Amino acid sequence: MISEVWLHFGVVILVQFIFFFVCAAYYKKLDEMPTLLLRGIFIGIAIGLLYDHLLGRYLGLFSYELGFGFPFLLLNAGLSYGLFVASTLLLKKISTIHFVIWLSALVTVYEITNYFFPVWRYEFTLSLAPLFVLCLVGYSSGALLASLIAYKLFNHQFILKLSNVKN
């Protein structure tokens, strides 16, 4: 029989996949989904293991209901972080405001799902508004790092529009 926490993990992964699918449909990139998922898994493993070890295990900012064992961390990095990265890679040359709106939607979906189906927990207490801002900062660091890695490895276009300012 599957434990409740593994069921929660499955629900979180399913919701993340649905979010990715909806975004892919919205950006008309359904045909790119397999490539983006493979790149997402590859980059997600690197970023996930880094963030989980540094921010979770060593700095103690968050913990997992399933612990910090390597098999779970690897699975979580590939699936959860992988879907996050794949969703991020759907975005190409968007404005900063569009990025913040998209990221706000992602944070809201991910964090509400985790609230009802707990997989991770923060090891500090903040009211809702500061927690949301902190999540935006944390998730944006992951999105920007993923975009940079995808650009360097796969020549994938960077997430934000960067324009030259003429004097």
Secondary structure as the mmCIF struct_conf table of DSSP 4:
data_model
#
loop_
_struct_conf.conf_type_id
_struct_conf.id
_struct_conf.beg_label_comp_id
_struct_conf.beg_label_asym_id
_struct_conf.beg_label_seq_id
_struct_conf.end_label_comp_id
_struct_conf.end_label_asym_id
_struct_conf.end_label_seq_id
HELX_RH_AL_P HELX_RH_AL_P1 GLU A 4 TYR A 26
TURN_TY1_P TURN_TY1_P1 TYR A 27 LYS A 28
HELX_RH_3T_P HELX_RH_3T_P1 LEU A 30 GLU A 32
HELX_RH_AL_P HELX_RH_AL_P2 MET A 33 TYR A 51
HELX_RH_PI_P HELX_RH_PI_P1 ASP A 52 TYR A 58
TURN_TY1_P TURN_TY1_P2 LEU A 59 LEU A 59
BEND BEND1 LEU A 61 LEU A 61
STRN STRN1 PHE A 62 TYR A 64
TURN_TY1_P TURN_TY1_P3 GLU A 65 LEU A 66
BEND BEND2 PHE A 68 PHE A 68
HELX_RH_AL_P HELX_RH_AL_P3 PHE A 70 ASN A 76
HELX_RH_PI_P HELX_RH_PI_P2 ALA A 77 TYR A 81
HELX_RH_AL_P HELX_RH_AL_P4 GLY A 82 LEU A 89
TURN_TY1_P TURN_TY1_P4 LEU A 90 LEU A 90
BEND BEND3 LYS A 93 LYS A 93
STRN STRN2 ILE A 94 ILE A 94
HELX_RH_AL_P HELX_RH_AL_P5 THR A 96 PHE A 116
BEND BEND4 PHE A 117 PHE A 117
BEND BEND5 VAL A 119 VAL A 119
STRN STRN3 TRP A 120 TYR A 122
BEND BEND6 GLU A 123 PHE A 124
HELX_RH_AL_P HELX_RH_AL_P6 LEU A 128 PHE A 154
HELX_LH_PP_P HELX_LH_PP_P1 HIS A 156 PHE A 158
BEND BEND7 ILE A 159 ILE A 159
STRN STRN4 LEU A 160 LEU A 160
HELX_LH_PP_P HELX_LH_PP_P2 ASN A 164 LYS A 166
#
